[in-house]
Amino acid sequence: MAGHSKWAQIKHKKAHVDAKKGKIFTKLVKEISVAARLGGGDPEKNPRLRVAIDKAREVNMPMDNIKRAIMKGTGELAGTSYEEIVYEGYGPGGVALLIEAMTDNKNRTVSDIRHILTKHGGSIGESGCVSWIFDKKGYILIDKKAVDEDTLISLALEAGAEDVKNDPTEDNYEIIMSPEDLNTVKSHIEASGIPVSLAEVTMLPKNYVSVEGDVADQMLKLIDALEEHDDVQNVYANFDIPDEAMNKAVA
C-alpha cells in the first residue's frame, strides 16, 4: 500500500479546497446523476449512489443540488446524458495511470486527455495496457487515535472487510473490502462510535513505481492538470513519491 494512505488523504484535503470554489460540485453532480441512472434513485438500494451522496454532503453540497442530480439521472428532470470512459496510459518514470471520465463528447475528451499527457511527459495507451495493475476495492481510513488495532480488526472483519493494514509510518489504519461491502463496513464501524476519516471506492495498485526529484514533481503536475479537466472524475496512479513532494500537492 506504499503511499496510498498519504495520497488518499491529500486528495481528500484537495476536495475540500476545491469545494470552497464550487469546482468539485460539477463532478459530483455528474457522478450522482450517472449512479442514479444506472442503479436507481434510492441510495439504500444503490451503493454507488450512496457513496456519491456521502461525498457531496461532506463538501457541503446543498441538498437541492443532490436531489436535482438524482432526478436528472432517473429521468424525472431533463439533463445531459454522460458516458463513462476509462483511459489508460503512462506518466513520467513509467508510472501507470487510470483516468476515469464522464463526457458528452468522447472525441473532445480523448483529444484533451492526450494533449495533457503529452504536455506533461506522459502518453495515452491502449485499453488494457495498465488496468491489470489495479484492483477495484472499497477503501476506508481510520485515525489510529480513535481505536486500537485489535478492536478495529474484529469489527471490520465481522462486517465483511477483506483486510486491515497498519503501516507504522502512517497515522491511519487502512481497511480493504469489496466495493459492494463498503457501506456495510463503514456503517458497522460508525455504529460502534468510531469515526471514519475517509470511505471511497478506489483503484488500488498491485505494485508501485518509485519516483523522486523532478520526475516526482512532473508526475504531480500531470495529475493536477488531469484533475483540473471538467470531464475527469478520478485519476489513479501507482507511484511511490517521497512525503516532501506529496505535501507540495496541497501547499
C-alpha atoms as an extended CHARMM CRD file, in Angstrom:
* protein
*
       251  EXT
         1         1  MET       CA              0.0000000000        0.0000000000        0.0000000000  PROA      1               0.0000000000
         2         2  ALA       CA              3.0780000000        2.2090000000       -0.3310000000  PROA      2               0.0000000000
         3         3  GLY       CA              1.9960000000        5.8140000000       -0.4130000000  PROA      3               0.0000000000
         4         4  HSD       CA             -1.7000000000        5.1710000000       -0.9450000000  PROA      4               0.0000000000
         5         5  SER       CA             -2.8500000000        6.2900000000        2.5110000000  PROA      5               0.0000000000
         6         6  LYS       CA             -0.9050000000        9.5410000000        2.2760000000  PROA      6               0.0000000000
         7         7  TRP       CA             -2.1350000000       10.2590000000       -1.2530000000  PROA      7               0.0000000000
         8         8  ALA       CA             -5.7480000000        9.4340000000       -0.3390000000  PROA      8               0.0000000000
         9         9  GLN       CA             -5.6030000000       11.9590000000        2.4990000000  PROA      9               0.0000000000
        10        10  ILE       CA             -4.0720000000       14.6250000000        0.2560000000  PROA      10              0.0000000000
        11        11  LYS       CA             -6.7940000000       14.1340000000       -2.3730000000  PROA      11              0.0000000000
        12        12  HSD       CA             -9.3820000000       14.3260000000        0.4100000000  PROA      12              0.0000000000
        13        13  LYS       CA             -7.9840000000       17.6940000000        1.5580000000  PROA      13              0.0000000000
        14        14  LYS       CA             -7.8600000000       18.9640000000       -2.0190000000  PROA      14              0.0000000000
        15        15  ALA       CA            -11.5410000000       18.0840000000       -2.4580000000  PROA      15              0.0000000000
        16        16  HSD       CA            -12.4210000000       20.3770000000        0.4330000000  PROA      16              0.0000000000
        17        17  VAL       CA            -10.2850000000       23.1760000000       -1.0370000000  PROA      17              0.0000000000
        18        18  ASP       CA            -11.9820000000       22.7350000000       -4.4170000000  PROA      18              0.0000000000
        19        19  ALA       CA            -15.3920000000       22.7080000000       -2.7360000000  PROA      19              0.0000000000
        20        20  LYS       CA            -14.7990000000       26.2350000000       -1.4850000000  PROA      20              0.0000000000
        21        21  LYS       CA            -14.5400000000       27.2890000000       -5.1060000000  PROA      21              0.0000000000
        22        22  GLY       CA            -17.5790000000       25.2060000000       -6.0600000000  PROA      22              0.0000000000
        23        23  LYS       CA            -15.3380000000       23.3660000000       -8.5070000000  PROA      23              0.0000000000
        24        24  ILE       CA            -15.9480000000       19.8570000000       -7.2300000000  PROA      24              0.0000000000
        25        25  PHE       CA            -19.7490000000       20.2520000000       -7.2730000000  PROA      25              0.0000000000
        26        26  THR       CA            -19.9290000000       19.7990000000      -11.0530000000  PROA      26              0.0000000000
        27        27  LYS       CA            -18.0600000000       16.4990000000      -10.8850000000  PROA      27              0.0000000000
        28        28  LEU       CA            -20.1580000000       15.2210000000       -8.0010000000  PROA      28              0.0000000000
        29        29  VAL       CA            -23.3750000000       16.1510000000       -9.8150000000  PROA      29              0.0000000000
        30        30  LYS       CA            -22.2100000000       14.0480000000      -12.7790000000  PROA      30              0.0000000000
        31        31  GLU       CA            -21.3830000000       11.1020000000      -10.5230000000  PROA      31              0.0000000000
        32        32  ILE       CA            -24.7100000000       11.2990000000       -8.6810000000  PROA      32              0.0000000000
        33        33  SER       CA            -26.6630000000       11.5330000000      -11.9490000000  PROA      33              0.0000000000
        34        34  VAL       CA            -24.8720000000        8.5990000000      -13.5640000000  PROA      34              0.0000000000
        35        35  ALA       CA            -25.1350000000        6.4960000000      -10.4140000000  PROA      35              0.0000000000
        36        36  ALA       CA            -28.8920000000        7.1910000000      -10.2560000000  PROA      36              0.0000000000
        37        37  ARG       CA            -29.3240000000        6.4100000000      -13.9470000000  PROA      37              0.0000000000
        38        38  LEU       CA            -27.5440000000        3.0700000000      -13.6550000000  PROA      38              0.0000000000
        39        39  GLY       CA            -28.8070000000        1.8900000000      -10.2780000000  PROA      39              0.0000000000
        40        40  GLY       CA            -31.9300000000        3.8870000000       -9.4380000000  PROA      40              0.0000000000
        41        41  GLY       CA            -32.5540000000        6.9020000000       -7.2500000000  PROA      41              0.0000000000
        42        42  ASP       CA            -32.7750000000        5.1560000000       -3.8540000000  PROA      42              0.0000000000
        43        43  PRO       CA            -29.3730000000        5.3250000000       -2.0830000000  PROA      43              0.0000000000
        44        44  GLU       CA            -30.3780000000        2.4950000000        0.2500000000  PROA      44              0.0000000000
        45        45  LYS       CA            -30.6310000000        0.1820000000       -2.7550000000  PROA      45              0.0000000000
        46        46  ASN       CA            -27.8420000000        1.7830000000       -4.7830000000  PROA      46              0.0000000000
        47        47  PRO       CA            -24.4250000000        1.6080000000       -3.0310000000  PROA      47              0.0000000000
        48        48  ARG       CA            -22.6960000000        3.7270000000       -5.6700000000  PROA      48              0.0000000000
        49        49  LEU       CA            -25.2730000000        6.4920000000       -5.2750000000  PROA      49              0.0000000000
        50        50  ARG       CA            -24.9620000000        6.3840000000       -1.5060000000  PROA      50              0.0000000000
        51        51  VAL       CA            -21.1790000000        6.8350000000       -1.6790000000  PROA      51              0.0000000000
        52        52  ALA       CA            -21.6140000000        9.7550000000       -4.1010000000  PROA      52              0.0000000000
        53        53  ILE       CA            -24.1860000000       11.4310000000       -1.8460000000  PROA      53              0.0000000000
        54        54  ASP       CA            -21.9270000000       10.9700000000        1.1960000000  PROA      54              0.0000000000
        55        55  LYS       CA            -19.0930000000       12.6900000000       -0.6790000000  PROA      55              0.0000000000
        56        56  ALA       CA            -21.3960000000       15.5230000000       -1.7040000000  PROA      56              0.0000000000
        57        57  ARG       CA            -22.5860000000       16.0510000000        1.8650000000  PROA      57              0.0000000000
        58        58  GLU       CA            -19.0020000000       16.0030000000        3.1010000000  PROA      58              0.0000000000
        59        59  VAL       CA            -18.1820000000       19.0570000000        0.9800000000  PROA      59              0.0000000000
        60        60  ASN       CA            -21.4620000000       20.7330000000        1.9460000000  PROA      60              0.0000000000
        61        61  MET       CA            -23.2520000000       20.4580000000       -1.3640000000  PROA      61              0.0000000000
        62        62  PRO       CA            -26.8260000000       21.7480000000       -0.8820000000  PROA      62              0.0000000000
        63        63  MET       CA            -29.4710000000       19.0170000000       -0.6850000000  PROA      63              0.0000000000
        64        64  ASP       CA            -31.4130000000       20.6710000000       -3.5140000000  PROA      64              0.0000000000
        65        65  ASN       CA            -28.4300000000       20.1440000000       -5.8200000000  PROA      65              0.0000000000
        66        66  ILE       CA            -28.2180000000       16.4980000000       -4.8070000000  PROA      66              0.0000000000
        67        67  LYS       CA            -31.9360000000       15.9220000000       -5.3690000000  PROA      67              0.0000000000
        68        68  ARG       CA            -31.8480000000       17.5790000000       -8.7850000000  PROA      68              0.0000000000
        69        69  ALA       CA            -28.8570000000       15.4740000000       -9.8070000000  PROA      69              0.0000000000
        70        70  ILE       CA            -30.7130000000       12.2970000000       -8.7990000000  PROA      70              0.0000000000
        71        71  MET       CA            -33.8240000000       13.3710000000      -10.6940000000  PROA      71              0.0000000000
        72        72  LYS       CA            -31.7730000000       14.0800000000      -13.8190000000  PROA      72              0.0000000000
        73        73  GLY       CA            -30.2770000000       10.6350000000      -13.5450000000  PROA      73              0.0000000000
        74        74  THR       CA            -33.6390000000        8.9090000000      -13.1620000000  PROA      74              0.0000000000
        75        75  GLY       CA            -35.1610000000       10.9520000000      -15.9810000000  PROA      75              0.0000000000
        76        76  GLU       CA            -37.5530000000       12.9550000000      -13.8020000000  PROA      76              0.0000000000
        77        77  LEU       CA            -35.7600000000       16.1270000000      -14.9220000000  PROA      77              0.0000000000
        78        78  ALA       CA            -34.1720000000       16.8610000000      -18.2870000000  PROA      78              0.0000000000
        79        79  GLY       CA            -30.3960000000       16.8040000000      -18.2910000000  PROA      79              0.0000000000
        80        80  THR       CA            -27.2610000000       15.9670000000      -20.2440000000  PROA      80              0.0000000000
        81        81  SER       CA            -26.5170000000       12.2750000000      -20.6580000000  PROA      81              0.0000000000
        82        82  TYR       CA            -22.9260000000       11.4160000000      -19.7690000000  PROA      82              0.0000000000
        83        83  GLU       CA            -20.9360000000        8.3940000000      -20.8720000000  PROA      83              0.0000000000
        84        84  GLU       CA            -18.3500000000        6.7900000000      -18.5880000000  PROA      84              0.0000000000
        85        85  ILE       CA            -14.9310000000        6.1960000000      -20.1410000000  PROA      85              0.0000000000
        86        86  VAL       CA            -11.6720000000        4.9190000000      -18.6550000000  PROA      86              0.0000000000
        87        87  TYR       CA             -8.4200000000        5.9900000000      -20.3150000000  PROA      87              0.0000000000
        88        88  GLU       CA             -5.1770000000        4.1410000000      -19.6530000000  PROA      88              0.0000000000
        89        89  GLY       CA             -1.6830000000        5.4540000000      -20.0530000000  PROA      89              0.0000000000
        90        90  TYR       CA              1.6810000000        6.2500000000      -18.5500000000  PROA      90              0.0000000000
        91        91  GLY       CA              3.1500000000        9.1780000000      -16.6730000000  PROA      91              0.0000000000
        92        92  PRO       CA              6.7580000000       10.2690000000      -16.1650000000  PROA      92              0.0000000000
        93        93  GLY       CA              9.0260000000        7.4780000000      -14.9380000000  PROA      93              0.0000000000
        94        94  GLY       CA              6.7500000000        4.7780000000      -16.3210000000  PROA      94              0.0000000000
        95        95  VAL       CA              4.0030000000        5.3270000000      -13.7360000000  PROA      95              0.0000000000
        96        96  ALA       CA              0.7440000000        3.5740000000      -14.6840000000  PROA      96              0.0000000000
        97        97  LEU       CA             -2.3500000000        5.8020000000      -14.9680000000  PROA      97              0.0000000000
        98        98  LEU       CA             -6.0660000000        5.0670000000      -14.9570000000  PROA      98              0.0000000000
        99        99  ILE       CA             -8.2070000000        8.0880000000      -15.7850000000  PROA      99              0.0000000000
       100       100  GLU       CA            -11.9630000000        7.8790000000      -15.1950000000  PROA      100             0.0000000000
       101       101  ALA       CA            -14.0200000000       10.4120000000      -17.1330000000  PROA      101             0.0000000000
       102       102  MET       CA            -17.6580000000       11.2800000000      -17.7740000000  PROA      102             0.0000000000
       103       103  THR       CA            -18.3330000000       13.0490000000      -21.0320000000  PROA      103             0.0000000000
       104       104  ASP       CA            -20.9890000000       14.0240000000      -23.5380000000  PROA      104             0.0000000000
       105       105  ASN       CA            -18.3460000000       14.2250000000      -26.2810000000  PROA      105             0.0000000000
       106       106  LYS       CA            -15.8230000000       11.3550000000      -26.4290000000  PROA      106             0.0000000000
       107       107  ASN       CA            -13.7860000000       12.8470000000      -29.2750000000  PROA      107             0.0000000000
       108       108  ARG       CA            -13.2460000000       16.1120000000      -27.4230000000  PROA      108             0.0000000000
       109       109  THR       CA            -12.3250000000       14.3870000000      -24.1800000000  PROA      109             0.0000000000
       110       110  VAL       CA             -9.8260000000       11.8940000000      -25.5890000000  PROA      110             0.0000000000
       111       111  SER       CA             -8.1340000000       14.6940000000      -27.5430000000  PROA      111             0.0000000000
       112       112  ASP       CA             -7.8440000000       16.7980000000      -24.3690000000  PROA      112             0.0000000000
       113       113  ILE       CA             -6.5400000000       13.8830000000      -22.2850000000  PROA      113             0.0000000000
       114       114  ARG       CA             -3.9220000000       13.0020000000      -24.9100000000  PROA      114             0.0000000000
       115       115  HSD       CA             -2.7850000000       16.6370000000      -25.0450000000  PROA      115             0.0000000000
       116       116  ILE       CA             -2.4440000000       16.8950000000      -21.2430000000  PROA      116             0.0000000000
       117       117  LEU       CA             -0.4930000000       13.6430000000      -21.0210000000  PROA      117             0.0000000000
       118       118  THR       CA              1.8940000000       14.6070000000      -23.8080000000  PROA      118             0.0000000000
       119       119  LYS       CA              2.4640000000       18.0870000000      -22.3790000000  PROA      119             0.0000000000
       120       120  HSD       CA              3.4910000000       16.6520000000      -19.0040000000  PROA      120             0.0000000000
       121       121  GLY       CA              5.7250000000       13.8010000000      -20.1190000000  PROA      121             0.0000000000
       122       122  GLY       CA              3.0960000000       11.0730000000      -20.2980000000  PROA      122             0.0000000000
       123       123  SER       CA              1.3460000000        9.1280000000      -23.0330000000  PROA      123             0.0000000000
       124       124  ILE       CA             -2.0350000000        7.5670000000      -23.6470000000  PROA      124             0.0000000000
       125       125  GLY       CA             -2.0830000000        3.7880000000      -24.0520000000  PROA      125             0.0000000000
       126       126  GLU       CA             -4.2390000000        1.0260000000      -25.4550000000  PROA      126             0.0000000000
       127       127  SER       CA             -7.1730000000       -0.3750000000      -23.5000000000  PROA      127             0.0000000000
       128       128  GLY       CA             -5.8770000000       -2.9640000000      -21.0410000000  PROA      128             0.0000000000
       129       129  CYS       CA             -2.2760000000       -1.7470000000      -21.0060000000  PROA      129             0.0000000000
       130       130  VAL       CA             -2.2820000000       -0.8760000000      -17.2920000000  PROA      130             0.0000000000
       131       131  SER       CA             -5.7080000000       -1.8260000000      -15.9020000000  PROA      131             0.0000000000
       132       132  TRP       CA             -4.3260000000       -5.2080000000      -14.7910000000  PROA      132             0.0000000000
       133       133  ILE       CA             -2.1020000000       -3.3560000000      -12.2920000000  PROA      133             0.0000000000
       134       134  PHE       CA             -5.1310000000       -2.0930000000      -10.3260000000  PROA      134             0.0000000000
       135       135  ASP       CA             -7.8540000000       -3.7610000000       -8.2400000000  PROA      135             0.0000000000
       136       136  LYS       CA            -11.1890000000       -2.0550000000       -7.6240000000  PROA      136             0.0000000000
       137       137  LYS       CA            -11.7500000000       -2.0010000000       -3.8640000000  PROA      137             0.0000000000
       138       138  GLY       CA            -13.6900000000       -0.3490000000       -1.0950000000  PROA      138             0.0000000000
       139       139  TYR       CA            -11.2400000000        1.6540000000        0.9970000000  PROA      139             0.0000000000
       140       140  ILE       CA            -11.6120000000        3.1370000000        4.4790000000  PROA      140             0.0000000000
       141       141  LEU       CA             -9.1740000000        5.1590000000        6.5930000000  PROA      141             0.0000000000
       142       142  ILE       CA             -9.4560000000        5.2580000000       10.3930000000  PROA      142             0.0000000000
       143       143  ASP       CA             -7.3530000000        7.5220000000       12.6010000000  PROA      143             0.0000000000
       144       144  LYS       CA             -5.1900000000        5.3630000000       14.8720000000  PROA      144             0.0000000000
       145       145  LYS       CA             -6.0560000000        7.5980000000       17.8310000000  PROA      145             0.0000000000
       146       146  ALA       CA             -9.7130000000        6.5850000000       17.5170000000  PROA      146             0.0000000000
       147       147  VAL       CA             -9.4040000000        2.8440000000       18.1910000000  PROA      147             0.0000000000
       148       148  ASP       CA             -6.8890000000        0.0940000000       18.9440000000  PROA      148             0.0000000000
       149       149  GLU       CA             -5.8690000000       -2.2770000000       16.1750000000  PROA      149             0.0000000000
       150       150  ASP       CA             -7.3660000000       -5.4720000000       17.6190000000  PROA      150             0.0000000000
       151       151  THR       CA            -10.7910000000       -3.8790000000       18.1400000000  PROA      151             0.0000000000
       152       152  LEU       CA            -10.8230000000       -2.4730000000       14.6250000000  PROA      152             0.0000000000
       153       153  ILE       CA             -9.7450000000       -5.7590000000       13.0390000000  PROA      153             0.0000000000
       154       154  SER       CA            -12.5360000000       -7.5780000000       14.8620000000  PROA      154             0.0000000000
       155       155  LEU       CA            -15.1700000000       -5.0240000000       13.8150000000  PROA      155             0.0000000000
       156       156  ALA       CA            -14.0080000000       -4.7680000000       10.2110000000  PROA      156             0.0000000000
       157       157  LEU       CA            -13.7520000000       -8.4970000000        9.5400000000  PROA      157             0.0000000000
       158       158  GLU       CA            -17.0830000000       -9.0840000000       11.2700000000  PROA      158             0.0000000000
       159       159  ALA       CA            -18.6720000000       -6.6290000000        8.8000000000  PROA      159             0.0000000000
       160       160  GLY       CA            -17.1330000000       -8.3120000000        5.7540000000  PROA      160             0.0000000000
       161       161  ALA       CA            -13.8090000000       -6.4970000000        5.2250000000  PROA      161             0.0000000000
       162       162  GLU       CA            -11.0180000000       -8.3950000000        3.4990000000  PROA      162             0.0000000000
       163       163  ASP       CA             -8.0600000000       -6.8810000000        5.3340000000  PROA      163             0.0000000000
       164       164  VAL       CA             -6.9350000000       -4.2660000000        7.8510000000  PROA      164             0.0000000000
       165       165  LYS       CA             -3.4690000000       -2.7840000000        7.3110000000  PROA      165             0.0000000000
       166       166  ASN       CA             -1.3530000000       -0.9960000000        9.8870000000  PROA      166             0.0000000000
       167       167  ASP       CA              1.6530000000        0.7580000000        8.3880000000  PROA      167             0.0000000000
       168       168  PRO       CA              3.7480000000        2.0210000000       11.3370000000  PROA      168             0.0000000000
       169       169  THR       CA              4.7870000000        5.0850000000        9.2960000000  PROA      169             0.0000000000
       170       170  GLU       CA              1.1650000000        6.2070000000        8.7500000000  PROA      170             0.0000000000
       171       171  ASP       CA             -1.3710000000        7.8580000000       11.0920000000  PROA      171             0.0000000000
       172       172  ASN       CA             -4.3230000000        5.8110000000        9.8210000000  PROA      172             0.0000000000
       173       173  TYR       CA             -5.4110000000        2.1960000000        9.6030000000  PROA      173             0.0000000000
       174       174  GLU       CA             -6.4070000000        1.0980000000        6.0970000000  PROA      174             0.0000000000
       175       175  ILE       CA             -9.3960000000       -1.2170000000        5.6620000000  PROA      175             0.0000000000
       176       176  ILE       CA             -9.8660000000       -3.0360000000        2.3720000000  PROA      176             0.0000000000
       177       177  MET       CA            -13.0740000000       -4.6920000000        1.1460000000  PROA      177             0.0000000000
       178       178  SER       CA            -15.0520000000       -5.3840000000       -1.9950000000  PROA      178             0.0000000000
       179       179  PRO       CA            -16.7370000000       -2.2500000000       -3.3700000000  PROA      179             0.0000000000
       180       180  GLU       CA            -20.1500000000       -3.7630000000       -2.6370000000  PROA      180             0.0000000000
       181       181  ASP       CA            -19.3160000000       -4.0890000000        1.0750000000  PROA      181             0.0000000000
       182       182  LEU       CA            -18.0680000000       -0.5150000000        1.5690000000  PROA      182             0.0000000000
       183       183  ASN       CA            -21.2740000000        0.9260000000        3.0150000000  PROA      183             0.0000000000
       184       184  THR       CA            -21.8620000000       -2.1040000000        5.2520000000  PROA      184             0.0000000000
       185       185  VAL       CA            -18.3650000000       -1.9720000000        6.7440000000  PROA      185             0.0000000000
       186       186  LYS       CA            -18.4860000000        1.8210000000        7.1400000000  PROA      186             0.0000000000
       187       187  SER       CA            -21.8830000000        1.7310000000        8.8760000000  PROA      187             0.0000000000
       188       188  HSD       CA            -20.7990000000       -1.0850000000       11.1950000000  PROA      188             0.0000000000
       189       189  ILE       CA            -17.6820000000        0.7980000000       12.2980000000  PROA      189             0.0000000000
       190       190  GLU       CA            -19.5430000000        4.0860000000       12.7820000000  PROA      190             0.0000000000
       191       191  ALA       CA            -22.2480000000        2.3050000000       14.7870000000  PROA      191             0.0000000000
       192       192  SER       CA            -19.5080000000        1.3680000000       17.2620000000  PROA      192             0.0000000000
       193       193  GLY       CA            -18.7280000000        5.0520000000       17.7920000000  PROA      193             0.0000000000
       194       194  ILE       CA            -15.5620000000        5.0730000000       15.7020000000  PROA      194             0.0000000000
       195       195  PRO       CA            -15.2940000000        7.9930000000       13.2340000000  PROA      195             0.0000000000
       196       196  VAL       CA            -14.3710000000        7.1970000000        9.6390000000  PROA      196             0.0000000000
       197       197  SER       CA            -11.8030000000        9.5930000000        8.1620000000  PROA      197             0.0000000000
       198       198  LEU       CA            -12.3560000000        8.5170000000        4.5490000000  PROA      198             0.0000000000
       199       199  ALA       CA            -14.5360000000        5.9660000000        2.7590000000  PROA      199             0.0000000000
       200       200  GLU       CA            -14.4700000000        5.5190000000       -1.0050000000  PROA      200             0.0000000000
       201       201  VAL       CA            -14.3640000000        3.0980000000       -3.8920000000  PROA      201             0.0000000000
       202       202  THR       CA            -10.8940000000        3.3150000000       -5.3890000000  PROA      202             0.0000000000
       203       203  MET       CA             -8.4130000000        1.5190000000       -7.6060000000  PROA      203             0.0000000000
       204       204  LEU       CA             -5.5400000000        0.0710000000       -5.5700000000  PROA      204             0.0000000000
       205       205  PRO       CA             -2.2510000000       -0.6730000000       -7.3440000000  PROA      205             0.0000000000
       206       206  LYS       CA             -0.7770000000       -4.1680000000       -7.0390000000  PROA      206             0.0000000000
       207       207  ASN       CA              2.7250000000       -2.7190000000       -7.4090000000  PROA      207             0.0000000000
       208       208  TYR       CA              4.3660000000        0.6860000000       -7.2300000000  PROA      208             0.0000000000
       209       209  VAL       CA              6.9170000000        2.6900000000       -9.1860000000  PROA      209             0.0000000000
       210       210  SER       CA              9.2690000000        4.8390000000       -7.1140000000  PROA      210             0.0000000000
       211       211  VAL       CA              9.7890000000        8.3600000000       -8.4800000000  PROA      211             0.0000000000
       212       212  GLU       CA             11.7540000000       11.2380000000       -6.9610000000  PROA      212             0.0000000000
       213       213  GLY       CA             13.0210000000       14.7300000000       -7.6680000000  PROA      213             0.0000000000
       214       214  ASP       CA             11.9900000000       16.3850000000      -10.9110000000  PROA      214             0.0000000000
       215       215  VAL       CA             10.1710000000       13.2580000000      -12.0970000000  PROA      215             0.0000000000
       216       216  ALA       CA              8.0080000000       13.2640000000       -8.9510000000  PROA      216             0.0000000000
       217       217  ASP       CA              7.2140000000       16.9670000000       -9.3980000000  PROA      217             0.0000000000
       218       218  GLN       CA              6.3240000000       16.4010000000      -13.0500000000  PROA      218             0.0000000000
       219       219  MET       CA              4.1000000000       13.4690000000      -12.0940000000  PROA      219             0.0000000000
       220       220  LEU       CA              2.1580000000       15.5320000000       -9.5770000000  PROA      220             0.0000000000
       221       221  LYS       CA              1.7530000000       18.3950000000      -12.0640000000  PROA      221             0.0000000000
       222       222  LEU       CA              0.3660000000       15.9070000000      -14.5770000000  PROA      222             0.0000000000
       223       223  ILE       CA             -2.2020000000       14.6160000000      -12.0990000000  PROA      223             0.0000000000
       224       224  ASP       CA             -3.2010000000       18.1710000000      -11.1910000000  PROA      224             0.0000000000
       225       225  ALA       CA             -3.6700000000       19.0200000000      -14.8680000000  PROA      225             0.0000000000
       226       226  LEU       CA             -5.7920000000       15.9220000000      -15.4510000000  PROA      226             0.0000000000
       227       227  GLU       CA             -7.9520000000       16.5550000000      -12.3850000000  PROA      227             0.0000000000
       228       228  GLU       CA             -8.4960000000       20.1590000000      -13.4590000000  PROA      228             0.0000000000
       229       229  HSD       CA            -10.2510000000       18.9200000000      -16.6060000000  PROA      229             0.0000000000
       230       230  ASP       CA            -14.0290000000       19.1400000000      -16.2270000000  PROA      230             0.0000000000
       231       231  ASP       CA            -14.6290000000       15.6540000000      -17.6850000000  PROA      231             0.0000000000
       232       232  VAL       CA            -12.1250000000       13.8370000000      -15.4400000000  PROA      232             0.0000000000
       233       233  GLN       CA            -13.6820000000       12.2820000000      -12.3420000000  PROA      233             0.0000000000
       234       234  ASN       CA            -10.7680000000       10.3090000000      -10.8790000000  PROA      234             0.0000000000
       235       235  VAL       CA             -7.0920000000        9.7020000000      -11.5820000000  PROA      235             0.0000000000
       236       236  TYR       CA             -5.3460000000        6.6160000000      -10.2040000000  PROA      236             0.0000000000
       237       237  ALA       CA             -1.5940000000        6.0230000000      -10.3500000000  PROA      237             0.0000000000
       238       238  ASN       CA              0.8920000000        3.5170000000       -8.9710000000  PROA      238             0.0000000000
       239       239  PHE       CA              3.5870000000        5.9640000000       -7.8860000000  PROA      239             0.0000000000
       240       240  ASP       CA              5.5200000000        5.9490000000       -4.6430000000  PROA      240             0.0000000000
       241       241  ILE       CA              6.6400000000        9.5280000000       -4.0230000000  PROA      241             0.0000000000
       242       242  PRO       CA              8.5870000000       10.9570000000       -1.0370000000  PROA      242             0.0000000000
       243       243  ASP       CA              6.4810000000       12.7460000000        1.5800000000  PROA      243             0.0000000000
       244       244  GLU       CA              8.1220000000       16.1240000000        0.8560000000  PROA      244             0.0000000000
       245       245  ALA       CA              6.9340000000       16.0200000000       -2.7450000000  PROA      245             0.0000000000
       246       246  MET       CA              3.4900000000       14.7340000000       -1.7510000000  PROA      246             0.0000000000
       247       247  ASN       CA              2.9980000000       17.5570000000        0.7370000000  PROA      247             0.0000000000
       248       248  LYS       CA              3.5820000000       20.1160000000       -2.0220000000  PROA      248             0.0000000000
       249       249  ALA       CA              0.3370000000       18.8900000000       -3.5950000000  PROA      249             0.0000000000
       250       250  VAL       CA             -1.6870000000       20.7940000000       -1.0010000000  PROA      250             0.0000000000
       251       251  ALA       CA              0.7880000000       23.5830000000       -0.2920000000  PROA      251             0.0000000000
